[in-house]
Amino acid sequence: MNKPTRVLTAILVSLVLGGMFAYQDAQKNAPPYQQHPVTVVATDFFCGALSGLICYLGSGLLARRKERKLKQAEDDNFYDEVARELQEKKLVAGLWTKAYAEMGGDDAKARALYIKYRAAQLAEANRQRRGDQQPEAQAEQSNPLEPAKQIANASTKSKPGVILAVLAGVVIVIVILVNSGNNSTSTTSSISTGSKNPSDGSNPNYTSDTPVSSPLPPPAKVAPAIQPQEEIQFNNDKRLAESGNATAQFCLGLDYSSQTTNFAVGGKDDAESAKWLSKAAEQGMVNAQVEIGRAYYSGRGVNVDKNQAVNWFRKAAEQGSLDGAICLGLCYKYGDGVPVNADEAVKWLTQAANQNNAIAQFELGCCYSEYGGIDYVNKNNVVAYKWLSLAKAQGKQGTMDDRPGMDALEYVAFYLSPEQKAEAQKLAADFVPEHSTLQDSQADTSAVNKIKKDKKLAEGGDVQAALRLGICYKNGDGVPENADEAVKWLTQAANQNDATAQFELGCCYSEYGGINYVNKNNILAYKWLSLAKAQGKQGTIDGKMGMDALEYVSFYLSPDQKSQAQKLSADFVPQNDNPK
C-alpha cells in the first residue's frame, strides 16, 4: 500500500469512527452531551483521528517490513545465482583466481571466498542498475504538476486499497452497532429478570468480585484452538461417562458447558452439560452438585428452579464444599429459593469464611454489623469488624447493606470505641484459616492430577499420554517448562511414529526453535520434521512465523549434513504402530 493510499485510508477510518462515536453519544443523550454537545462531538472526532493516525503508522510499519523482506529475498537470490553458477561451473575467471590466490591454493576456502565475492559483485551490479533509473525518476519529479498527477494516479490505482478500507469501516460500524445492541439487550434482560446489585444487599448470588445475577463463574474466555489430543480425551471421557464413571460424567458436563473453554465434539450444549452434571451429582460428586445447582439457579440447560438449586447447594455444603457453603449462605441471606433465615445464612457463610474465603468474610461481616440489612439476633460490631477487615486484607470490600456510598469497614469502625476496635483487630490477627474436610476435588480434573495421570499412562507406553506430557513440559502448561522432560516424552511418542510428536520434537532440536534445549541439533531436527511431513504433519517453527519448519532447518544445513539427516530418516523404524 503506497503513501497516498495509506493517507486516504487513515482519513476514512478517522471520519467513520469519529462519526460513529458522535452518533452513539447523540443516541445516549447523556448529561455531558446535553450540556456540552460541541465538546463531546469534538472529542469523538479527535478519538477517530487518533485511530486514523494509528492506522496510518501501522500500515507504514507493515510497508517497511515488506521492503525489508524483499531486500532479504533479493540477497538470497544473489546467493542462489552464485550456487547455480557453481553447479554449472560457470565461474568468473578473475574472481576465482583472486579467491584462489588469497586462500593459498586451498580449494574449499577459495570456494567460500569466491561465493562471497561473487554475491557482492551481483549486489553491486543491481545497485548500479537502480542508479541508472534514478535520473529518469528525478526528471519526472521536476515537473511541478507531477505530484498532483501522482496523487491522482495513486488514488486511481489504489482502488482495491480504498475499497478494502471502506469494507473495514463498514465492519467496524457493524461491530459497534452490535455491541451497542447487546449492551442494551443485556440491560433490559437484567431488569426483566429482576437481577439485583450485590452492593444494595439484595443479590443472593454474589459469589465473585464482579457483580453477577447468578452464582455462576465469570464468563469464560474464547476457547483455544482445537488440538487433536483434546478430541481423543473428550471421546475417552464420554466412553467412561456412559459406563457410569462419575468423574468422567463431571468432566463431560464441563466440556459441554458454555461457561468453560473445554473442548466438546459438536460444540457447546448446556442441556447436555446439565444432563451429565446431574448424573455425577446424583452419585455424590461435590463439584458436580455445585455446578448443577448453579445451572438450576440461572436456567442454564434446564428450567430455572431455585428450590432445586438450594437443594444441590445444601448437599455440597454438607460435604464441606466451599462454593456450596457460599451459595447456600447467600440464598438464605437474601431469601432466594428459600425464606430469609439469618441463622442459616450465618452458619453457612461462617463455614466458608473460616476457610479464608474473602467473599464469605465480607458477607458475614455485613450480617454481624448492627447496621446491616439482615435481621440477625446476635449482632456484634466487633465480630463484624473482624470479618470485614479480613476480607479487605484479601482485596474484597464494598458498601454496607442498605448503606450505599460508604465503605462497610469504615462504617462499622466509626461506631467502635478504641477498646472495641483493638479487640476486633486482635481477633483478626489471631484468625487461623481452617481446612475443608473435603478433598480439593473428587474429580481428577486439576492440571497437576492430569499431569500425574498422563505420566502413569506414558510410563506404561501410551503414545497419546506421552505426547500430551511432552507438550505440557515444552510449553510450561500445568508444570514448569522443562526442555529435557519435553524431549524425553516427545521422543517416546515420536519413536512410536506419532506425527505430531515428531513435528514438536523436530522444533525442540532445531537451533532456531523457541525452547531452551542444550542439545540442539539441526540434523536431528531435519530427521524428525521430515518424518512428520511424510505423514502430512507440518507447520511453522516456534518463533519463526510464516516459514515452513522443515524448509527453515534445511536452509542452514550443508549438503553433507542434509544427506546425513535424510539417511537417519530413511533408516527410522517405528517401535510399534501408533494407535489412532
FILO-417674 format. One record per residue (C-alpha): x negated, y negated, z. Coordinates in steps of 0.5 Angstrom, whole numbers, plus 500, padded with zeros to 3 digits. Example, Ala and Ser with C-alpha at 12.3 -4.5 7.8 and 13.67 -1.06 7.14 Angstrom:
! residues 2
+-----+-----+-----+
!   x !   y !   z !
+-----+-----+-----+
! 475 ! 509 ! 516 !
! 473 ! 502 ! 514 !
+-----+-----+-----+
//
This chain:
! residues 580
+-----+-----+-----+
!   x !   y !   z !
+-----+-----+-----+
! 500 ! 500 ! 500 !
! 497 ! 493 ! 498 !
! 497 ! 487 ! 502 !
! 503 ! 483 ! 499 !
! 507 ! 490 ! 500 !
! 505 ! 490 ! 507 !
! 507 ! 483 ! 508 !
! 514 ! 484 ! 505 !
! 515 ! 490 ! 509 !
! 513 ! 486 ! 515 !
! 518 ! 480 ! 514 !
! 523 ! 485 ! 512 !
! 522 ! 489 ! 519 !
! 522 ! 482 ! 522 !
! 528 ! 480 ! 519 !
! 532 ! 487 ! 520 !
! 530 ! 488 ! 528 !
! 531 ! 480 ! 529 !
! 538 ! 480 ! 526 !
! 540 ! 487 ! 530 !
! 537 ! 484 ! 537 !
! 541 ! 478 ! 536 !
! 547 ! 482 ! 533 !
! 547 ! 486 ! 540 !
! 547 ! 480 ! 544 !
! 552 ! 477 ! 541 !
! 557 ! 483 ! 542 !
! 555 ! 484 ! 549 !
! 556 ! 476 ! 550 !
! 552 ! 477 ! 557 !
! 552 ! 471 ! 561 !
! 545 ! 469 ! 559 !
! 548 ! 469 ! 551 !
! 554 ! 465 ! 553 !
! 549 ! 459 ! 557 !
! 543 ! 459 ! 552 !
! 545 ! 462 ! 545 !
! 540 ! 459 ! 541 !
! 534 ! 461 ! 546 !
! 537 ! 468 ! 546 !
! 537 ! 469 ! 539 !
! 530 ! 465 ! 538 !
! 527 ! 471 ! 543 !
! 531 ! 476 ! 539 !
! 527 ! 474 ! 532 !
! 521 ! 473 ! 536 !
! 521 ! 480 ! 538 !
! 523 ! 482 ! 531 !
! 517 ! 478 ! 529 !
! 512 ! 482 ! 533 !
! 515 ! 488 ! 531 !
! 513 ! 486 ! 524 !
! 506 ! 484 ! 526 !
! 505 ! 491 ! 529 !
! 508 ! 494 ! 522 !
! 503 ! 490 ! 518 !
! 497 ! 491 ! 523 !
! 499 ! 499 ! 523 !
! 499 ! 499 ! 515 !
! 493 ! 495 ! 515 !
! 489 ! 500 ! 519 !
! 492 ! 506 ! 515 !
! 490 ! 503 ! 509 !
! 483 ! 502 ! 511 !
! 483 ! 509 ! 514 !
! 485 ! 512 ! 507 !
! 479 ! 508 ! 504 !
! 474 ! 511 ! 509 !
! 477 ! 518 ! 507 !
! 476 ! 516 ! 499 !
! 469 ! 514 ! 501 !
! 467 ! 520 ! 504 !
! 470 ! 524 ! 499 !
! 466 ! 520 ! 494 !
! 460 ! 522 ! 498 !
! 462 ! 529 ! 498 !
! 463 ! 529 ! 490 !
! 456 ! 527 ! 489 !
! 453 ! 533 ! 493 !
! 458 ! 537 ! 489 !
! 455 ! 535 ! 483 !
! 448 ! 536 ! 485 !
! 450 ! 543 ! 487 !
! 453 ! 544 ! 480 !
! 446 ! 542 ! 477 !
! 442 ! 546 ! 482 !
! 447 ! 552 ! 480 !
! 446 ! 551 ! 472 !
! 438 ! 549 ! 473 !
! 439 ! 542 ! 470 !
! 434 ! 539 ! 474 !
! 432 ! 531 ! 473 !
! 425 ! 533 ! 472 !
! 422 ! 526 ! 475 !
! 426 ! 527 ! 482 !
! 424 ! 535 ! 482 !
! 416 ! 533 ! 481 !
! 417 ! 528 ! 486 !
! 420 ! 532 ! 491 !
! 415 ! 538 ! 490 !
! 409 ! 534 ! 491 !
! 412 ! 530 ! 497 !
! 413 ! 537 ! 500 !
! 406 ! 540 ! 499 !
! 409 ! 545 ! 494 !
! 414 ! 548 ! 499 !
! 420 ! 550 ! 494 !
! 425 ! 551 ! 500 !
! 423 ! 544 ! 503 !
! 422 ! 541 ! 496 !
! 429 ! 543 ! 494 !
! 432 ! 540 ! 500 !
! 429 ! 533 ! 499 !
! 431 ! 534 ! 491 !
! 438 ! 534 ! 494 !
! 437 ! 528 ! 498 !
! 434 ! 524 ! 492 !
! 439 ! 526 ! 487 !
! 445 ! 525 ! 491 !
! 442 ! 518 ! 493 !
! 441 ! 517 ! 485 !
! 448 ! 518 ! 484 !
! 451 ! 514 ! 489 !
! 446 ! 508 ! 487 !
! 449 ! 509 ! 479 !
! 456 ! 509 ! 482 !
! 455 ! 502 ! 486 !
! 452 ! 499 ! 479 !
! 458 ! 501 ! 475 !
! 462 ! 498 ! 480 !
! 458 ! 492 ! 480 !
! 459 ! 491 ! 472 !
! 466 ! 491 ! 473 !
! 466 ! 485 ! 479 !
! 465 ! 480 ! 474 !
! 471 ! 481 ! 470 !
! 475 ! 481 ! 476 !
! 472 ! 475 ! 478 !
! 474 ! 472 ! 471 !
! 481 ! 474 ! 473 !
! 481 ! 471 ! 479 !
! 478 ! 464 ! 477 !
! 485 ! 463 ! 473 !
! 489 ! 458 ! 478 !
! 495 ! 461 ! 476 !
! 493 ! 468 ! 477 !
! 494 ! 469 ! 485 !
! 501 ! 468 ! 483 !
! 502 ! 473 ! 478 !
! 498 ! 478 ! 482 !
! 503 ! 477 ! 488 !
! 509 ! 477 ! 483 !
! 506 ! 484 ! 479 !
! 505 ! 487 ! 486 !
! 512 ! 486 ! 488 !
! 514 ! 489 ! 482 !
! 509 ! 495 ! 482 !
! 510 ! 496 ! 489 !
! 518 ! 497 ! 489 !
! 517 ! 504 ! 492 !
! 514 ! 501 ! 498 !
! 519 ! 496 ! 499 !
! 525 ! 501 ! 498 !
! 521 ! 505 ! 503 !
! 521 ! 499 ! 508 !
! 529 ! 498 ! 506 !
! 530 ! 505 ! 508 !
! 526 ! 505 ! 514 !
! 530 ! 498 ! 516 !
! 537 ! 502 ! 515 !
! 535 ! 508 ! 519 !
! 533 ! 503 ! 525 !
! 539 ! 500 ! 524 !
! 543 ! 506 ! 525 !
! 539 ! 509 ! 531 !
! 540 ! 502 ! 535 !
! 548 ! 503 ! 533 !
! 548 ! 510 ! 535 !
! 544 ! 509 ! 542 !
! 549 ! 503 ! 543 !
! 555 ! 507 ! 542 !
! 552 ! 513 ! 546 !
! 551 ! 508 ! 552 !
! 558 ! 505 ! 551 !
! 561 ! 512 ! 551 !
! 557 ! 515 ! 557 !
! 559 ! 509 ! 561 !
! 566 ! 510 ! 559 !
! 566 ! 517 ! 561 !
! 563 ! 516 ! 567 !
! 568 ! 511 ! 569 !
! 574 ! 516 ! 567 !
! 571 ! 522 ! 571 !
! 570 ! 518 ! 577 !
! 563 ! 518 ! 578 !
! 560 ! 514 ! 584 !
! 554 ! 510 ! 585 !
! 550 ! 514 ! 591 !
! 548 ! 508 ! 594 !
! 555 ! 506 ! 596 !
! 556 ! 512 ! 600 !
! 561 ! 516 ! 595 !
! 557 ! 521 ! 591 !
! 557 ! 528 ! 594 !
! 552 ! 530 ! 588 !
! 546 ! 525 ! 589 !
! 540 ! 530 ! 589 !
! 535 ! 526 ! 586 !
! 532 ! 519 ! 586 !
! 535 ! 518 ! 579 !
! 543 ! 516 ! 580 !
! 547 ! 522 ! 577 !
! 554 ! 525 ! 577 !
! 553 ! 532 ! 579 !
! 547 ! 536 ! 583 !
! 544 ! 538 ! 576 !
! 537 ! 536 ! 575 !
! 535 ! 530 ! 571 !
! 536 ! 531 ! 563 !
! 530 ! 536 ! 560 !
! 525 ! 533 ! 555 !
! 525 ! 536 ! 548 !
! 523 ! 543 ! 547 !
! 516 ! 544 ! 545 !
! 515 ! 547 ! 538 !
! 517 ! 555 ! 538 !
! 512 ! 560 ! 539 !
! 512 ! 567 ! 536 !
! 511 ! 570 ! 543 !
! 517 ! 566 ! 546 !
! 522 ! 569 ! 542 !
! 518 ! 576 ! 544 !
! 519 ! 574 ! 551 !
! 526 ! 572 ! 550 !
! 528 ! 579 ! 547 !
! 525 ! 582 ! 553 !
! 529 ! 578 ! 558 !
! 535 ! 580 ! 554 !
! 534 ! 587 ! 554 !
! 532 ! 587 ! 561 !
! 538 ! 583 ! 563 !
! 543 ! 587 ! 559 !
! 541 ! 593 ! 563 !
! 543 ! 590 ! 570 !
! 536 ! 586 ! 572 !
! 538 ! 580 ! 576 !
! 531 ! 577 ! 575 !
! 532 ! 577 ! 567 !
! 539 ! 575 ! 568 !
! 537 ! 569 ! 571 !
! 531 ! 568 ! 566 !
! 536 ! 569 ! 561 !
! 541 ! 564 ! 564 !
! 536 ! 558 ! 564 !
! 534 ! 560 ! 557 !
! 541 ! 559 ! 554 !
! 542 ! 552 ! 559 !
! 542 ! 546 ! 555 !
! 538 ! 543 ! 562 !
! 532 ! 546 ! 560 !
! 527 ! 546 ! 555 !
! 526 ! 554 ! 555 !
! 527 ! 557 ! 548 !
! 533 ! 561 ! 546 !
! 534 ! 565 ! 540 !
! 540 ! 562 ! 536 !
! 540 ! 555 ! 540 !
! 543 ! 553 ! 547 !
! 549 ! 556 ! 549 !
! 552 ! 553 ! 556 !
! 557 ! 558 ! 556 !
! 552 ! 564 ! 555 !
! 548 ! 561 ! 560 !
! 554 ! 561 ! 565 !
! 555 ! 568 ! 564 !
! 548 ! 570 ! 565 !
! 547 ! 566 ! 571 !
! 554 ! 569 ! 574 !
! 551 ! 576 ! 573 !
! 545 ! 574 ! 577 !
! 548 ! 570 ! 583 !
! 553 ! 576 ! 584 !
! 547 ! 580 ! 585 !
! 545 ! 575 ! 591 !
! 539 ! 572 ! 587 !
! 539 ! 565 ! 591 !
! 536 ! 561 ! 585 !
! 542 ! 563 ! 580 !
! 547 ! 562 ! 586 !
! 545 ! 554 ! 586 !
! 545 ! 554 ! 578 !
! 552 ! 557 ! 577 !
! 554 ! 552 ! 583 !
! 552 ! 546 ! 579 !
! 555 ! 549 ! 573 !
! 562 ! 549 ! 576 !
! 561 ! 542 ! 579 !
! 559 ! 539 ! 573 !
! 563 ! 544 ! 568 !
! 557 ! 546 ! 564 !
! 559 ! 552 ! 560 !
! 565 ! 553 ! 565 !
! 571 ! 549 ! 567 !
! 570 ! 544 ! 573 !
! 571 ! 548 ! 579 !
! 568 ! 544 ! 585 !
! 571 ! 549 ! 590 !
! 567 ! 555 ! 586 !
! 561 ! 550 ! 586 !
! 561 ! 549 ! 594 !
! 562 ! 557 ! 595 !
! 556 ! 558 ! 591 !
! 552 ! 553 ! 594 !
! 554 ! 556 ! 601 !
! 552 ! 563 ! 599 !
! 545 ! 560 ! 597 !
! 544 ! 555 ! 603 !
! 546 ! 561 ! 608 !
! 540 ! 565 ! 605 !
! 535 ! 559 ! 606 !
! 536 ! 555 ! 600 !
! 533 ! 548 ! 600 !
! 537 ! 546 ! 594 !
! 543 ! 550 ! 596 !
! 543 ! 546 ! 603 !
! 542 ! 539 ! 600 !
! 548 ! 540 ! 595 !
! 553 ! 543 ! 600 !
! 551 ! 538 ! 605 !
! 552 ! 532 ! 600 !
! 559 ! 536 ! 598 !
! 561 ! 536 ! 606 !
! 559 ! 529 ! 607 !
! 563 ! 526 ! 601 !
! 568 ! 530 ! 601 !
! 567 ! 533 ! 594 !
! 570 ! 540 ! 593 !
! 572 ! 541 ! 601 !
! 574 ! 536 ! 606 !
! 570 ! 531 ! 609 !
! 566 ! 534 ! 615 !
! 561 ! 530 ! 619 !
! 558 ! 536 ! 623 !
! 558 ! 541 ! 617 !
! 554 ! 535 ! 613 !
! 549 ! 534 ! 618 !
! 548 ! 541 ! 619 !
! 546 ! 543 ! 612 !
! 542 ! 536 ! 611 !
! 538 ! 538 ! 617 !
! 536 ! 545 ! 615 !
! 534 ! 541 ! 608 !
! 531 ! 535 ! 612 !
! 527 ! 540 ! 616 !
! 524 ! 543 ! 610 !
! 521 ! 536 ! 609 !
! 526 ! 534 ! 603 !
! 526 ! 527 ! 602 !
! 533 ! 526 ! 599 !
! 536 ! 530 ! 605 !
! 532 ! 526 ! 610 !
! 535 ! 520 ! 607 !
! 542 ! 522 ! 607 !
! 541 ! 525 ! 614 !
! 539 ! 518 ! 617 !
! 545 ! 515 ! 614 !
! 549 ! 520 ! 617 !
! 546 ! 518 ! 624 !
! 546 ! 511 ! 623 !
! 551 ! 507 ! 627 !
! 553 ! 503 ! 621 !
! 553 ! 509 ! 616 !
! 560 ! 510 ! 613 !
! 561 ! 517 ! 615 !
! 565 ! 519 ! 622 !
! 560 ! 523 ! 626 !
! 561 ! 523 ! 633 !
! 553 ! 524 ! 635 !
! 551 ! 517 ! 632 !
! 544 ! 515 ! 634 !
! 540 ! 510 ! 631 !
! 533 ! 512 ! 634 !
! 534 ! 519 ! 630 !
! 537 ! 515 ! 624 !
! 530 ! 511 ! 624 !
! 526 ! 518 ! 625 !
! 529 ! 521 ! 618 !
! 529 ! 514 ! 614 !
! 522 ! 513 ! 616 !
! 520 ! 520 ! 614 !
! 524 ! 519 ! 607 !
! 521 ! 512 ! 606 !
! 514 ! 515 ! 607 !
! 515 ! 520 ! 601 !
! 518 ! 514 ! 597 !
! 525 ! 515 ! 598 !
! 529 ! 509 ! 600 !
! 535 ! 506 ! 599 !
! 541 ! 502 ! 602 !
! 546 ! 504 ! 607 !
! 552 ! 507 ! 606 !
! 557 ! 501 ! 606 !
! 552 ! 496 ! 607 !
! 550 ! 494 ! 599 !
! 544 ! 490 ! 598 !
! 540 ! 491 ! 605 !
! 534 ! 497 ! 606 !
! 537 ! 502 ! 610 !
! 531 ! 503 ! 614 !
! 530 ! 495 ! 615 !
! 538 ! 495 ! 617 !
! 537 ! 500 ! 623 !
! 530 ! 497 ! 625 !
! 534 ! 491 ! 626 !
! 538 ! 493 ! 632 !
! 533 ! 497 ! 635 !
! 529 ! 495 ! 642 !
! 522 ! 495 ! 642 !
! 522 ! 501 ! 646 !
! 527 ! 505 ! 642 !
! 523 ! 503 ! 636 !
! 517 ! 506 ! 639 !
! 521 ! 512 ! 641 !
! 523 ! 513 ! 634 !
! 516 ! 512 ! 631 !
! 514 ! 518 ! 636 !
! 519 ! 522 ! 633 !
! 517 ! 521 ! 626 !
! 510 ! 522 ! 628 !
! 511 ! 529 ! 631 !
! 515 ! 531 ! 626 !
! 512 ! 538 ! 623 !
! 516 ! 541 ! 617 !
! 519 ! 548 ! 617 !
! 518 ! 553 ! 612 !
! 524 ! 556 ! 609 !
! 525 ! 564 ! 611 !
! 527 ! 565 ! 603 !
! 521 ! 566 ! 599 !
! 520 ! 560 ! 594 !
! 524 ! 564 ! 589 !
! 527 ! 571 ! 588 !
! 526 ! 570 ! 580 !
! 519 ! 572 ! 578 !
! 519 ! 565 ! 574 !
! 514 ! 561 ! 576 !
! 508 ! 559 ! 572 !
! 503 ! 563 ! 577 !
! 507 ! 569 ! 577 !
! 508 ! 569 ! 570 !
! 500 ! 569 ! 569 !
! 499 ! 575 ! 574 !
! 505 ! 579 ! 571 !
! 501 ! 578 ! 564 !
! 495 ! 579 ! 567 !
! 497 ! 586 ! 569 !
! 500 ! 588 ! 563 !
! 494 ! 585 ! 559 !
! 489 ! 590 ! 563 !
! 494 ! 595 ! 561 !
! 493 ! 594 ! 554 !
! 499 ! 590 ! 552 !
! 497 ! 586 ! 546 !
! 502 ! 580 ! 547 !
! 501 ! 579 ! 554 !
! 493 ! 578 ! 552 !
! 495 ! 573 ! 547 !
! 499 ! 569 ! 552 !
! 494 ! 570 ! 557 !
! 488 ! 567 ! 552 !
! 492 ! 561 ! 550 !
! 494 ! 559 ! 557 !
! 487 ! 559 ! 559 !
! 485 ! 556 ! 553 !
! 490 ! 550 ! 554 !
! 490 ! 550 ! 561 !
! 497 ! 552 ! 561 !
! 499 ! 554 ! 568 !
! 492 ! 556 ! 570 !
! 485 ! 551 ! 570 !
! 482 ! 551 ! 563 !
! 477 ! 557 ! 562 !
! 474 ! 558 ! 556 !
! 470 ! 565 ! 558 !
! 477 ! 567 ! 560 !
! 481 ! 565 ! 554 !
! 475 ! 568 ! 549 !
! 476 ! 575 ! 553 !
! 483 ! 576 ! 553 !
! 484 ! 573 ! 546 !
! 478 ! 578 ! 544 !
! 482 ! 584 ! 547 !
! 488 ! 582 ! 542 !
! 484 ! 580 ! 536 !
! 481 ! 587 ! 536 !
! 488 ! 590 ! 536 !
! 489 ! 586 ! 530 !
! 494 ! 580 ! 532 !
! 493 ! 575 ! 527 !
! 495 ! 569 ! 532 !
! 490 ! 572 ! 537 !
! 484 ! 572 ! 531 !
! 486 ! 565 ! 529 !
! 486 ! 562 ! 536 !
! 479 ! 566 ! 537 !
! 476 ! 563 ! 531 !
! 478 ! 556 ! 533 !
! 474 ! 558 ! 540 !
! 468 ! 560 ! 537 !
! 468 ! 554 ! 532 !
! 463 ! 549 ! 533 !
! 468 ! 544 ! 532 !
! 473 ! 546 ! 536 !
! 476 ! 543 ! 542 !
! 475 ! 548 ! 547 !
! 468 ! 547 ! 551 !
! 465 ! 554 ! 550 !
! 458 ! 555 ! 551 !
! 457 ! 561 ! 546 !
! 459 ! 557 ! 540 !
! 458 ! 561 ! 533 !
! 461 ! 559 ! 526 !
! 459 ! 566 ! 523 !
! 464 ! 569 ! 528 !
! 469 ! 563 ! 528 !
! 469 ! 565 ! 520 !
! 470 ! 572 ! 521 !
! 476 ! 571 ! 526 !
! 479 ! 566 ! 522 !
! 478 ! 570 ! 515 !
! 481 ! 576 ! 518 !
! 487 ! 572 ! 521 !
! 488 ! 568 ! 514 !
! 488 ! 575 ! 511 !
! 495 ! 577 ! 515 !
! 498 ! 570 ! 513 !
! 496 ! 566 ! 519 !
! 492 ! 559 ! 518 !
! 492 ! 552 ! 520 !
! 488 ! 546 ! 522 !
! 482 ! 547 ! 527 !
! 483 ! 544 ! 534 !
! 482 ! 536 ! 534 !
! 481 ! 536 ! 526 !
! 488 ! 535 ! 524 !
! 489 ! 535 ! 516 !
! 484 ! 540 ! 514 !
! 484 ! 548 ! 514 !
! 480 ! 551 ! 519 !
! 477 ! 556 ! 515 !
! 475 ! 551 ! 510 !
! 472 ! 547 ! 515 !
! 468 ! 552 ! 518 !
! 466 ! 555 ! 511 !
! 464 ! 548 ! 509 !
! 458 ! 548 ! 514 !
! 455 ! 555 ! 513 !
! 449 ! 556 ! 509 !
! 450 ! 562 ! 503 !
! 447 ! 567 ! 508 !
! 451 ! 565 ! 514 !
! 457 ! 566 ! 510 !
! 455 ! 573 ! 507 !
! 454 ! 575 ! 514 !
! 460 ! 573 ! 516 !
! 464 ! 576 ! 510 !
! 460 ! 582 ! 512 !
! 463 ! 582 ! 519 !
! 470 ! 581 ! 517 !
! 469 ! 587 ! 512 !
! 467 ! 592 ! 517 !
! 472 ! 590 ! 522 !
! 476 ! 596 ! 524 !
! 482 ! 595 ! 529 !
! 482 ! 598 ! 536 !
! 489 ! 600 ! 534 !
! 496 ! 598 ! 531 !
! 499 ! 591 ! 533 !
! 506 ! 593 ! 535 !
! 510 ! 588 ! 532 !
+-----+-----+-----+
//
